[in-house]
Amino acid sequence: MVNKVIQLRCDCNQYPWGKTGRESIAARLCEKTPGNGFKLDESKPYAEMWMGTYPTLPSYVLETDENLQDVLDKHSQELIGDNIIKKFGHSKLPYLPKVLSISKALPLQLHPNKDLAAKLHEKDPDQFTDSNHKPEIALALGPFEAFVGFKPLESIEKLFKLEPLQKFLPEIKKPEFDDQTLKHIVETLLKASEDDVKSTNEALLKLPREKFGKETYIPELIPRLSEQYDIDDNGTLVALLTMNYLQLNEGDSIYIPADGIHAYLSGDIIECMARSDNVLNTGFCPRADRNNVDTFISCLTFSPHNTSEAILKPRSFDGSSNGKTQIYAPPMSEFNMLVTSLNGGESDKIRPIGGPSIMIVTEGEGTLKADGKEHKLSAGYIFFIGQGTEMEFSATKKLKAFTAHAE
């Protein structure tokens, strides 16, 4: 008999954009995860705690120290289930959840779709470590800023009437400002020289605020982004002039499709994505780390939209007995995310999920009854839960748990 509920130990990485020391929720939760020997260093940046079976930073079974993937391979039918194995063609988790703590802009990026990912993986397996796409969601644990997707075309058109920006427009003007015009602008901005980017940013800062209409955040953010990545970083212009700038709060969530341009700016989030680590970067990083602009442009989805299309709203989960669990369901098949919020003394029972789950407690204390056993819950505790397992949460102290799952 295999245990359906497996407590995990996970680890945290240290990218330069991570929050320093104890400011990082990723690091604080990792420190509280039993058994990982993680020692928090107040001088280091902590960016992402990964949970799951992706080989870059895999999770291990707390009790036996086995790699979680080895356990799933041995007991795939009981833990993953035939339904998911058939659907995705393997016994790996089809998703990768993380806790991210962001102090400065992540690279301006997109994740290639399945076709391009397969080609890039074949050509350069060291950089593109798998052949999958990577649509994702980001769920705010507190205030969170992000650049996501493109602004409506009319907003971009209005901005590019400003004198310092007219040089980035196509020489032959079309009667309408369309996706092709936007594509030209983004490509031109990404290929602009350091001097050009610097002088454009400086010229924008000299304009009166009212010239930016409702988008006064543009001149406000130029100095902040320039301090993080230099005033000559192409990402500054692309993000501020063509992309939606979002300020979100705890519980808000966004969905990034495959091929969707984005750059997270600050905050702590739970992130979940399809099982992939492929990324194309073109800004907010050293020039040597940037991917080819033509490749980036060729797989970018130029479908401008307003900010509301990026927002992923939760709905109540019909498999929750006391209505204390919400579901964030992005328009993709790899995963959904449950969020269970309990005050002290409250409980909630969740119906068996038809596939594997990974659950992390971000605050509070309580217990989880599942598979005939009772497990202690506390901030930083992480569990794998096998398919077909009913879960009963009880809180002794205000409790919050996030459960990524596939069905």
Secondary structure, DSSP 4 states (H G I P E B T S, - for coil): ---SEEEEE-EEE--TTBEEGGG-HHHHHHHHSTTS-----TTSEE-EEE-S--TTS--EETTT--BHHHHHHHTHHHHT-HHHHHHHSSSS-SEEEEEEEESSPPPEEE---HHHHHHHHHH-TTTS--S----EEEEESS-EEEEEEEPPHHHHHHHTTSGGGGGGS-SS--SS--HHHHHHHHHHHHH--HHHHHHHHHHHHHS-GGGGTT-THHHHHHHHHHHHH-TT-HHHHHHHHHEEEEEE-TT-EEEE-TT--EEEEEEEEEEEEES----EEEESS-GGGPPPHHHHHHT-------GGGTB---EE-TTBSSS-EEEE--SSSS-EEEEEEE-TT-EEEEPPPSS-EEEEEEEEEEEEEETTEEEEEETT-EEEE-TT--EEEEEEEEEEEEEEE--
